[in-house]
Amino acid sequence: MAELIGCSVPRLKTVEYEKARVSEHEFDPLCRRFKNLCHFITYGEKIDVEKLENSGEPLENLLAVKIKERLKAIDTEGSYVANTNMDN
């Protein structure tokens, strides 16, 4: 993933853990590669997991699986994660 958007793995981790924002030079390749996540990246809108699943893009399909696994784990643990915009 880091290679696809032209950043280092540590840099990507800081973005994933919301400790940093996507920079201008990372934004364009990220949105080009993950079209169904562009609105989420830009505006923080909800992620449409169904669109990710049906996109035909292997990495978007993988993200859909990861999101569903995370949501299932949250439901199983009875935990609540604040500030998420992910749909079930």
C-alpha positions in Angstrom: 0.0 0.0 0.0 2.8 2.4 0.9 4.5 1.7 -2.4 1.3 2.4 -4.3 0.9 5.9 -2.9 4.6 6.7 -2.8 5.3 6.9 1.0 7.2 4.8 3.6 5.6 2.2 5.7 6.1 4.2 8.9 4.4 7.2 7.2 1.5 5.1 6.1 1.1 3.7 9.7 0.8 7.3 11.1 -1.9 8.0 8.6 -3.8 4.8 9.3 -3.7 5.4 13.1 -4.9 9.0 12.5 -1.8 10.5 13.9 -1.2 12.4 10.6 -3.2 13.4 7.6 -2.7 12.4 4.0 -0.4 14.9 2.3 -1.1 16.6 -1.0 1.3 14.4 -3.0 -0.2 11.2 -1.5 -3.8 12.2 -2.0 -3.9 11.9 -5.8 -2.3 8.4 -6.2 -4.4 7.2 -3.2 -7.7 8.4 -4.7 -6.8 7.1 -8.2 -6.0 3.6 -6.8 -9.0 3.5 -4.3 -11.8 5.4 -6.1 -14.5 4.1 -3.7 -12.6 5.5 -0.8 -12.0 9.0 -2.2 -15.0 10.6 -0.5 -14.0 9.0 2.8 -10.5 10.3 2.5 -11.6 13.7 1.4 -14.6 14.4 3.6 -14.7 11.7 6.2 -18.0 10.3 4.7 -19.1 6.8 5.5 -17.4 3.9 3.7 -19.7 1.9 1.5 -18.4 -1.6 2.2 -20.7 -3.1 -0.4 -19.2 -0.8 -3.1 -15.7 -1.9 -2.0 -16.8 -5.6 -2.2 -18.3 -5.1 -5.7 -15.6 -2.9 -7.2 -13.6 -5.6 -8.9 -10.5 -4.0 -7.5 -8.5 -6.6 -5.5 -7.2 -4.1 -2.9 -10.7 -2.5 -2.4 -12.1 -6.0 -2.0 -9.4 -6.8 0.6 -10.2 -3.5 2.5 -13.9 -4.6 2.6 -13.0 -7.9 4.2 -10.7 -6.2 6.7 -13.5 -3.7 7.6 -16.0 -6.4 8.1 -13.6 -8.4 10.2 -13.0 -5.3 12.4 -16.7 -4.7 12.8 -17.4 -8.3 13.6 -14.6 -8.2 16.3 -16.1 -5.0 17.7 -19.5 -6.6 17.9 -18.1 -9.7 19.5 -16.2 -7.8 22.1 -19.1 -5.5 22.8 -16.7 -2.6 22.3 -17.4 0.8 20.8 -14.8 2.6 18.7 -15.4 6.3 18.8 -15.1 8.5 15.7 -15.6 5.7 13.1 -17.6 6.3 10.0 -17.8 2.7 8.9 -21.2 1.2 8.0 -22.0 -2.4 8.9 
